[in-house]
């Protein structure tokens, strides 16, 4: 019964924190910032875990046999602490790292990050693991200790804009300089990225206001570049 009450209380407190966050967002006339959202999720999980843990401890304390066992355990608490600490070192390290990540915030919910050659959107920062979602839909689950100990590339922590770049190929005999001129625009950065016997690769870059716009902008930019090159008689059958 005590455990059920603790679980119910944990859910009630969690629901209250969610509603409170919603009211704050409504007062600000917009969604919570990535910083606030990340910290709110951590606080919710810490409070819920603490309430449930206290409920379990209270429930166990009602049994006399468990009380006697606990007394004996406390008598050898130093040895137990060493054993438990060694066995749970990895879990504790991940939990501590998760708290540090939520406080210092090198990554936040919805940030675009690259970690160990994997790039994705931060979906959740939990106590022990961080969840990333890649462009192809894969979930990348990383232990928080590894995130805290290694270098992370955060592409949106300062500026929400995301770089968008596409490549178009010209045949070797095409006028590359003329292609640069016709592709250039007010918001476009155009350059020759590669030259080899197969042709000339031209890189065309711009910026998307948010990560969600990146795919549509890249597709539109690629189509407009191919159309411009075709109209000018510079097109190649190869594109990337």
N, C-alpha and C positions, 0 to 999 in steps of 0.2 A: 504494500500500500504506500509506503513511504517513497519508494522508487517511482511509482506512478504519479504521485503528487509532484515529485521533483521534475519528472519529464513534462507534466502539464504546465508547471510553473516556468520551465525553460522555454516551452513553446509560446506561452503568453508573453514573456519578456521579449522574446525574439520578434513576435508579431508587433509588439508595442514599438520596438526600435525601428522596424520597417515602416510602420505608420508615421513615426516621428520623422524619419528621413524623408518620407513622401511629403509631409507638411512643410518641412524646410525647403524642399525643392519647389513646392508650389509658391511659397513666399518669395523665392528667388526668381520666379517666373521661368523656370528652366530646370533641366535635370541636374542632379548633383555632379560636382566636378569629379574627375577621376581620382583626385587625392582623397576627397571626402568619401567617395564610394568604397575605395580600397580600405580605408580605416574603419568605416562602418561595418563592413563584412567581418573584419578581424575582431572587432569588439563584440559583435553578435555571437561569434563562435566561441570566444573566450568565456563570455558570461554563461552561455548555454552549457558548455563543458563543465564549468565550475559548479553550477547548480546541480547538474546530474551527478557529478562526483560527490558532492556533499550529501545528496540524497542516498546514494549507494552506501556511503560510510555510515550514515545514521541508521540505515536499514540493517547493516551488518552488526552494528553495535548492540542491537536488541537481542542477539543470540549469545547466551552465556559461554558456550563452547568457543565461539569466535573471540569473545572478550579474553578468555584465558590464553588462547593462541596469540592474540595481539600483544598480551602482556609479555609472553615469552619472546615474541619477535622484537619488541621494543628493547628487551634486555640485551639483545645482540644487534641493535640497530646499526652499529658501526659496520659490522661485517655485511649486514643486509644492504646497507647503503652502497657499499663498494660493489657488491654483486649486481644489484639492480642498476646502478649507475653504469656499470660496464656493459650489461646486457642491453640497456636502452639508450646507449650513447648516441646511436645514429638517429633514433626517433627524437630524442631530446634536442640534439643539434639541429635537426630540421625544424622543430617547433620554435626554438630560440631564433633561428635564422628567419623564420616566417614573421615573427614579431618585429625583428629588426627591419625587414623589407617593408613592412607596413608603416613603420615609423619614419624611416629615412626615405622611402619611396623612390628608389632608383628605377622601379617599374611601377605602373599603375594600371588599373582596369582600362582596357581599350587601347593601350599603348602598342605600337608596333616595335618589336624587339627581335634581335638576332642573337642566338646563343648557340655556340658550338655548331656553326654553319646551318642552323635551323632558324627560319624566320617565321614569325606568326604574331597574331593578335593576342594580348593577354586577356583571357576570359575570366580567370579567377586566381586570387592569391590566398591559399588556405594556410592552415597552421603548419603543415608539413610539406605540401606540394603546391607548385604553381602550374596552372593549365594554360597552354598556348594552343591557338587554332591556326593552322597553316592555310595558305591560299587554296590548296586542294582539299581542304576539309579535314585533314588529319588532326587529331588531338596529340599534342606533345606535352607529356607530364614530366616535370623536372623537380627533383628534390630541392627544397629551399636552401639546404646547406651548399649545394653546388652553385646555385645562383649567387649566394653571398660570397663565395670564395673565388669566383671566376669573373672574367670580363664580360659585360653585357653591352651590346649596342642597342641603345634606345633611339629610334628614329623620330619619335614624336614628343619627347619629353619637354622640349623647348618650344617647338613650333608644330602645330597640328597638321601643317601641310605635308604632303608626301610627294616625293620626286617620281615623276612618270617619264619613262624613256622608251622609245621604240626604235627599231632598226629597219632601214630599207636598203636594198642592194641595187647597185647600178652595174651594167655590163662594163668590162674593162675599157671599151672604146668610148663610153659616154663622157660627156663634158661634166666632170665632177664639180668644178667651180660654178658653173651655171646652175647645177642642181642645188648647190648650197644657197644661191641667191633666190631661186624660186621657192624653196622650202622655208626660207627665213620668214619669221613673223614677229609681231610685237612681243608676244609672250613665249616665243619658242627659242630654244638654244640649239643650233644646228652645227654639227662638226663632222669631219671625216674620221671615223673610228678605226678603220682598217683598210689596207690595200693589199691584195694578193692577186695571183694569176686568174682567180675565178671572178674577180670584180672588186668593186669599191663598196664598203659598208658605211652608210651615213647614219649617224645617231641624231635623233630629234627628241629633245626633252622639253618638258614643261612641269608645272606643279598642279597637284590636285589639292583642293581645300581640306579634304578629309580622306582617310584611307578607303572609305566605302566608295568614293567616287573614282578611285584609281583605275579600276577595270574598265569602266565605261569611257573614261577619258582616253585611256590607252587605245581602246578599240576605235574610237572616233579619230584619234590622231593618226593611227596607222592607215585607216581608210582614206583620210584626206591627203596624206602624203602620197599614197599610191595613185590617187586620182590626179593630183598635181603633176606628178612625174609622167603619167600616161598622157595627159593633155599637152605637156611640153615635149613629148617624144623622147623622154629619157627613161622610161620604165624598164624594169627587168622582171623576168618571170619569177625571180627568187625574192622573198621577203621574210623578215623574222619579226 
